[in-house]
Amino acid sequence: MPAAPAGAGPGGGGAVGRRGRGRRDLPLLAGLFLILTLLVGLTASPATAAPPAGDTPTQAAALADRLRDDPVYVTDQLPREIPRSTAPDFAKLAKRTGVPTYVLVLPDQGIGSDRLLGAVHDRLGRDGLYVLVDDMGVTDAEAFEVAAPADDASTVQLYELPYDAGPLLKFERFVDVVSQGREKAAQRAEAARKKYGGDSGEEVAEMHIDPVDRDNQSFATGIALTGVPLLIVVISPYVRRWRRQVRGSDAATERRRLFTPLRIEAGVAALAAVAIALSATLVFDQETSSATPQPTAADLSTRVERVADGLKRSPVYSDPESPRSLDARQERELLDQIDDFDRGPVFVALVPQLTEDESASEPEIFVEAVRKRIGAAGDRGVYVVADPLGGYIDVVTYDVRIDANLIAFDLPDSVRYGDDDDRSSDHQLGERLGKLMTLLDDAPRVKEPETSSLGMDDAPEPVEDDQLSPLFSGDFWPGLLVGALAAGVVFGVVASLLGITRLAVPSLRRPRTTGTSGTSGTSGTSGTSGTTTNSASPTPLPEFDAPPAPSLDFLRRTARDEIDALGREFDPDAALRSSLRTRVWDCLDAATLLVDRDPDGHVDDDVTPSDLAAAIVLARTGRAALAGADKPCCALNPLHGPATGWRDAQYAPEEQRLRTIPVCAQCRVLVGAQPRHAHTLRLTLPGAARFVRVPYEEAPGPLPSIQQGIPQLIRQVREYVGVQ
């Protein structure tokens, strides 16, 4: 007789048979098994034709299945950064490690990514080197029962290469270090930490430029292309004529030559223009702003096809590559709510929405592509896109009796964004999707079917995302004009200096009539003006630091220290430029007006956090001006002082697109690594209620005017305190 079915369990027919009593119990057990089978079949929901929620594999199990088929798996969710067509390149590099290597190329997994490789290894059951790669490079690596310096290799690729090197190049550096062995890898990692680590470490030069850098290159090229040739053709003849007048030489001799100085200067100017244009073309030869390979059409459509095929089988599709957001109970409840919804079909896709995906983080474009792939069955209905990584929920409707304005504008933030998702790895998507279905079911019916979609179906071309504008375009044309104006200014300065020199040196007032060299007449020109530069030596630029969520005590302490420091560093009687003296004085005066209204020389007890922050900004701006830094404040945290560059960043959590903002050196590094997380660095101040933080742009008082510049802030402060 064969063994009992697997469902009987170890205490059923198998044990009875071993004791010799199984034969007479077999009919009874078979009858019980048949009854249980019929009960399960009768109680099963007819609406869940797809596999039950409990059969959905976990993220680790799904990824282990991928690696079981191929040791290198490249996701289809990052075609704009890491196309799937690069999988052979990763596989070729992985073979150079000398040990069994399993590579997962996935989107940034956020919290819990350090546990993913261990879970995948346990599911796969194969020892080797496991590597996790995302759009920033190698984020985690673990060696299981193999001799591979995973940690040291990760350290080297992190420090030795800039953030814009690209995942493939960073993985190549990782592989090279692994292949060197443990001893050399440890030495190289330690050297990288000493050279590039810490606050005093060197900064690795970026490998690519951004569109702002290209604009600067075009502008500088335009200035040089007109400024230098014009300086040659206007200054050189003027200086030559000045020398001729001083020395009393005859200009007729020059006019009788075949190659007169004027002709030579014109030729030199033309050659200079050609040389500048060619040099700029060779030096500024960058064509793209990243190391991203060009994706194929298949790369851009694979994920859409996968999601559409999944939604054809079940109205709820969970991305197997992402952390599981719905447990079995939540998925069953969501399916029941979808079955009870009577206004049209509902399609729920739990799929990440990333700037590197095929739709460039535009949920409506993604929905439109999936809808077209589904076909006639998906022409009408409600499409829900829930991001398991970011926690956002977007809804798009087609021809259903639900007010389109409700979908587009009136969805509660607690449903669309969540209340406190940072404390939950699943972003509470199960509860929020349930609330969404309840809201849609309770929404008033409109007379005619409405569509909330705006008809967006064209994602930006990947080539356009990274393609830099031509060098001789954009700001190049204004640069030509500025170069001509700058040449005129320089010519005026040179002419003035030569005129002053001639008046100041008696021996240069009349032309000479003798044939002597006249060297004695020019010996004193360097110091005859009798004036010195009216500026004091700039002080070193202080290092300004401040947390994104400072406490009231920090603001009071820092405002007092910064105003005292500016008072010590600023000497009104020093030889400063008039504009600089006025600017620093205005900053010190406005900062003092905000915090010391008595005035008694101390920070008042009733100064609000917003006024304290504004005083800090003014004091630090004054100190920076004394050090020669006259730039806009850091847009993310004005307490950091002057900006040192520009970065594309997600300024607010509700914004989908990136904006270009000025940032300080500290924020520039952080924003460059995680532009989507830039809003977490934004300055917030203590609010009126306890545990409430207010963004500085919404704070009361004059502080929000810092967005229009320091002069506007100073004017607002004076109006605020009633001083004109």
CORNORTA-V352812 format. One record per residue. RES is the residue in one letter. D_LAST is the distance of its C-alpha to the last C-alpha in Angstrom with 1 decimal. Layout:
RES_D_LAST / RES_D_LAST
This chain:
M_103.8 / P_100.2 / A_97.3 / A_95.4 / P_92.2 / A_88.9 / G_87.6 / A_90.4 / G_88.9 / P_90.6 / G_92.1 / G_93.9 / G_96.8 / G_96.6 / A_97.2 / V_100.0 / G_101.7 / R_101.8 / R_103.5 / G_106.2 / R_105.1 / G_103.0 / R_105.6 / R_106.2 / D_102.4 / L_101.5 / P_102.1 / L_100.0 / L_97.1 / A_97.3 / G_97.1 / L_94.1 / F_92.3 / L_93.1 / I_91.8 / L_88.5 / T_88.1 / L_88.6 / L_86.1 / V_83.4 / G_84.1 / L_84.0 / T_80.7 / A_78.9 / S_76.2 / P_77.5 / A_73.9 / T_73.5 / A_75.8 / A_73.8 / P_74.4 / P_73.2 / A_69.9 / G_71.6 / D_73.0 / T_69.7 / P_69.6 / T_66.8 / Q_64.5 / A_66.5 / A_69.8 / A_68.7 / L_67.5 / A_70.7 / D_72.7 / R_70.9 / L_71.6 / R_75.2 / D_75.6 / D_73.7 / P_72.2 / V_69.1 / Y_67.1 / V_64.1 / T_62.1 / D_61.8 / Q_58.2 / L_56.5 / P_57.9 / R_54.7 / E_54.6 / I_58.2 / P_60.7 / R_64.0 / S_65.8 / T_64.7 / A_66.9 / P_69.7 / D_67.4 / F_66.4 / A_70.1 / K_71.2 / L_68.7 / A_69.7 / K_73.3 / R_72.4 / T_71.4 / G_75.1 / V_74.9 / P_74.8 / T_71.3 / Y_69.6 / V_66.3 / L_64.0 / V_61.2 / L_59.0 / P_55.3 / D_53.1 / Q_54.6 / G_51.7 / I_52.7 / G_56.4 / S_57.1 / D_58.5 / R_61.3 / L_62.2 / L_64.6 / G_66.5 / A_67.1 / V_68.2 / H_70.6 / D_72.1 / R_72.7 / L_74.0 / G_76.2 / R_76.2 / D_75.2 / G_73.2 / L_69.7 / Y_67.2 / V_64.0 / L_61.0 / V_59.0 / D_55.9 / D_53.5 / M_52.0 / G_55.4 / V_57.8 / T_56.1 / D_59.2 / A_62.7 / E_65.5 / A_69.1 / F_71.8 / E_75.0 / V_74.5 / A_73.5 / A_70.2 / P_67.1 / A_64.8 / D_61.8 / D_61.9 / A_62.1 / S_59.1 / T_57.1 / V_58.1 / Q_57.2 / L_53.8 / Y_52.8 / E_54.6 / L_53.5 / P_50.0 / Y_48.9 / D_49.6 / A_53.2 / G_54.5 / P_56.8 / L_60.1 / L_59.3 / K_58.0 / F_61.3 / E_63.2 / R_61.7 / F_62.4 / V_66.1 / D_66.4 / V_65.4 / V_67.7 / S_70.6 / Q_70.2 / G_71.2 / R_69.7 / E_69.8 / K_68.1 / A_65.6 / A_64.6 / Q_64.1 / R_62.1 / A_59.9 / E_59.2 / A_58.4 / A_56.0 / R_54.2 / K_53.9 / K_52.7 / Y_50.3 / G_49.7 / G_47.0 / D_43.4 / S_44.8 / G_47.3 / E_47.4 / E_46.0 / V_48.7 / A_47.8 / E_47.5 / M_50.5 / H_48.8 / I_45.6 / D_43.4 / P_42.3 / V_39.0 / D_41.0 / R_43.3 / D_40.3 / N_39.2 / Q_42.8 / S_43.1 / F_39.9 / A_41.0 / T_44.5 / G_43.2 / I_41.1 / A_44.1 / L_46.6 / T_45.0 / G_43.1 / V_46.1 / P_48.7 / L_46.4 / L_45.7 / I_49.4 / V_50.3 / V_47.6 / I_47.0 / S_50.7 / P_52.0 / Y_49.2 / V_49.9 / R_53.7 / R_53.3 / W_51.2 / R_53.9 / R_56.6 / Q_54.9 / V_54.6 / R_58.2 / G_59.7 / S_61.5 / D_63.0 / A_61.5 / A_64.7 / T_66.3 / E_63.6 / R_64.1 / R_67.9 / R_67.5 / L_68.0 / F_65.1 / T_62.5 / P_59.2 / L_57.3 / R_59.7 / I_59.5 / E_55.7 / A_55.7 / G_58.2 / V_56.1 / A_53.0 / A_55.0 / L_56.5 / A_53.1 / A_51.8 / V_54.9 / A_54.6 / I_50.9 / A_51.8 / L_54.8 / S_53.1 / A_50.2 / T_52.8 / L_54.7 / V_51.7 / F_49.7 / D_52.8 / Q_51.5 / E_52.4 / T_51.3 / S_48.5 / S_50.8 / A_54.4 / T_55.3 / P_58.8 / Q_59.3 / P_60.5 / T_63.5 / A_63.9 / A_65.8 / D_63.0 / L_60.6 / S_63.0 / T_64.7 / R_62.4 / V_62.1 / E_65.9 / R_66.2 / V_63.8 / A_65.4 / D_68.9 / G_67.8 / L_66.4 / K_69.7 / R_71.5 / S_69.1 / P_66.0 / V_64.2 / Y_63.9 / S_62.5 / D_61.8 / P_64.4 / E_62.3 / S_59.4 / P_59.3 / R_61.1 / S_58.7 / L_61.3 / D_64.2 / A_67.5 / R_66.7 / Q_63.4 / E_64.9 / R_67.8 / E_65.4 / L_63.3 / L_66.5 / D_67.6 / Q_64.4 / I_64.7 / D_68.3 / D_67.3 / F_64.6 / D_66.2 / R_63.7 / G_64.6 / P_65.1 / V_62.5 / F_62.0 / V_60.1 / A_59.4 / L_58.1 / V_57.1 / P_54.1 / Q_51.6 / L_50.4 / T_48.7 / E_51.9 / D_54.2 / E_55.9 / S_53.3 / A_50.2 / S_49.1 / E_49.2 / P_51.2 / E_52.0 / I_53.4 / F_55.5 / V_56.7 / E_57.7 / A_59.7 / V_61.5 / R_62.2 / K_63.9 / R_65.9 / I_67.1 / G_68.4 / A_69.4 / A_69.2 / G_65.5 / D_64.6 / R_63.2 / G_61.8 / V_58.9 / Y_57.9 / V_56.0 / V_54.7 / A_53.9 / D_52.6 / P_54.5 / L_52.2 / G_48.8 / G_49.6 / Y_48.2 / I_50.3 / D_50.2 / V_52.3 / V_53.6 / T_56.0 / Y_58.6 / D_60.3 / V_60.1 / R_59.4 / I_56.1 / D_52.7 / A_51.2 / N_47.7 / L_48.6 / I_49.6 / A_46.7 / F_43.7 / D_44.8 / L_46.6 / P_45.2 / D_43.4 / S_45.8 / V_48.6 / R_46.9 / Y_45.2 / G_46.5 / D_44.9 / D_45.4 / D_47.6 / D_46.8 / R_49.3 / S_52.1 / S_53.8 / D_55.0 / H_51.5 / Q_53.4 / L_54.5 / G_57.6 / E_55.9 / R_53.2 / L_55.8 / G_57.8 / K_54.7 / L_54.2 / M_57.8 / T_57.5 / L_54.4 / L_56.2 / D_59.3 / D_57.5 / A_55.3 / P_56.3 / R_58.7 / V_57.7 / K_60.2 / E_60.3 / P_59.9 / E_56.5 / T_55.3 / S_52.0 / S_52.5 / L_50.5 / G_53.4 / M_52.0 / D_55.0 / D_54.0 / A_52.6 / P_51.0 / E_53.7 / P_53.9 / V_54.2 / E_50.9 / D_49.2 / D_49.9 / Q_50.5 / L_48.1 / S_47.3 / P_49.3 / L_47.8 / F_47.9 / S_45.8 / G_42.3 / D_39.7 / F_42.6 / W_42.0 / P_38.3 / G_39.4 / L_41.8 / L_39.1 / V_36.8 / G_39.8 / A_40.6 / L_37.0 / A_37.0 / A_40.4 / G_39.0 / V_36.1 / V_38.6 / F_41.0 / G_38.4 / V_37.6 / V_41.3 / A_42.1 / S_39.4 / L_40.7 / L_44.3 / G_43.4 / I_41.7 / T_44.6 / R_47.1 / L_45.4 / A_45.0 / V_48.6 / P_51.1 / S_53.9 / L_52.2 / R_51.5 / R_55.0 / P_57.3 / R_60.2 / T_63.7 / T_65.7 / G_66.6 / T_65.1 / S_62.7 / G_59.9 / T_58.5 / S_57.5 / G_55.1 / T_53.0 / S_53.0 / G_49.8 / T_47.5 / S_45.8 / G_44.2 / T_44.0 / S_40.5 / G_39.6 / T_36.3 / T_35.5 / T_33.1 / N_29.6 / S_29.0 / A_29.7 / S_32.1 / P_30.4 / T_30.7 / P_32.7 / L_30.9 / P_30.7 / E_32.4 / F_30.1 / D_31.9 / A_31.1 / P_33.3 / P_32.6 / A_32.6 / P_31.1 / S_31.5 / L_28.9 / D_30.4 / F_30.1 / L_26.4 / R_25.8 / R_28.0 / T_26.8 / A_23.0 / R_24.1 / D_26.4 / E_24.1 / I_21.2 / D_23.9 / A_25.5 / L_22.5 / G_22.0 / R_25.6 / E_25.8 / F_22.8 / D_23.7 / P_21.0 / D_24.0 / A_26.0 / A_27.1 / L_24.7 / R_23.7 / S_20.5 / S_19.2 / L_20.4 / R_18.9 / T_15.4 / R_16.0 / V_17.5 / W_14.9 / D_12.0 / C_14.6 / L_15.4 / D_12.0 / A_11.2 / A_14.8 / T_14.7 / L_11.8 / L_14.0 / V_17.3 / D_16.9 / R_14.9 / D_17.5 / P_17.3 / D_21.0 / G_21.3 / H_22.7 / V_21.8 / D_21.5 / D_24.5 / D_22.8 / V_20.7 / T_21.7 / P_23.6 / S_21.1 / D_18.2 / L_20.7 / A_21.7 / A_18.2 / A_17.8 / I_21.3 / V_20.6 / L_17.6 / A_19.7 / R_22.7 / T_21.1 / G_20.1 / R_23.7 / A_25.1 / A_23.3 / L_24.8 / A_28.1 / G_27.9 / A_27.2 / D_24.6 / K_25.6 / P_24.3 / C_24.5 / C_27.8 / A_27.7 / L_30.1 / N_28.4 / P_25.0 / L_25.7 / H_28.4 / G_26.0 / P_26.6 / A_29.3 / T_32.5 / G_34.0 / W_34.4 / R_36.8 / D_38.2 / A_37.7 / Q_38.0 / Y_34.3 / A_35.2 / P_38.6 / E_38.9 / E_38.5 / Q_41.8 / R_40.8 / L_39.1 / R_35.8 / T_34.8 / I_31.8 / P_30.4 / V_31.8 / C_32.0 / A_35.4 / Q_36.3 / C_35.6 / R_37.2 / V_40.5 / L_40.4 / V_39.4 / G_41.9 / A_44.7 / Q_43.8 / P_41.4 / R_42.3 / H_41.1 / A_37.7 / H_36.0 / T_37.3 / L_35.0 / R_31.8 / L_29.3 / T_29.5 / L_27.8 / P_29.3 / G_29.1 / A_29.2 / A_33.0 / R_35.2 / F_36.4 / V_33.9 / R_31.9 / V_29.0 / P_28.3 / Y_24.9 / E_24.2 / E_24.8 / A_23.0 / P_20.3 / G_16.7 / P_14.9 / L_18.0 / P_19.8 / S_17.3 / I_18.9 / Q_21.6 / Q_19.5 / G_18.7 / I_16.5 / P_13.9 / Q_13.6 / L_13.6 / I_10.7 / R_8.5 / Q_10.2 / V_9.7 / R_6.0 / E_6.8 / Y_9.9 / V_9.0 / G_6.6 / V_3.8 / Q_0.0
